[in-house]
Amino acid sequence: MNLTLQEILDRLRNIESDATDAYYQIPDTDENENARGYSDGLRYEISNLIEQVEEMNNQGYTISWVS
């Protein structure tokens, strides 16, 4: 399976969107504080990963798979 960095970015953006939807589906109550915190942390990490992959893509990096 070969993916370009742009295809990886597209998938990450879809994951980020799903994670954001999930975050906002968790009721904002004391009982859900941990779940919302974990979900928010996930969104933060995905966002950082997107930024890093975008930077690599903009600089012309490519990826290759060895199996």
PEWOPE-V387480 format. One record per pair of residues at least 4 apart in sequence whose C-alpha atoms are under 7 Angstrom apart, sorted by the first residue. I is the first residue (numbers start at 1). J is the second residue. Records with the same first field share a line. If there is no record, write none. Layout:
# PEWOPE-V387480
I->J / J
This chain:
# PEWOPE-V387480
2->65
3->7 / 8
4->8 / 63
5->9 / 53 / 57 / 62
6->10
7->11
8->12
9->13 / 50 / 53
10->14
11->15
12->16 / 50
13->17
14->18
15->19
16->20 / 43 / 46
17->21
18->22
19->23 / 43
20->24 / 43
21->25
22->26
23->36 / 39 / 40
26->36
27->32
28->32
29->33
32->36
33->37
34->38
35->39
36->40
37->41
38->42
39->43
40->44
41->45
42->46
43->47
44->48
45->49
46->50
47->51
48->52
49->53
50->54
51->55
52->56
53->57
54->58
55->59
56->60 / 61
57->61
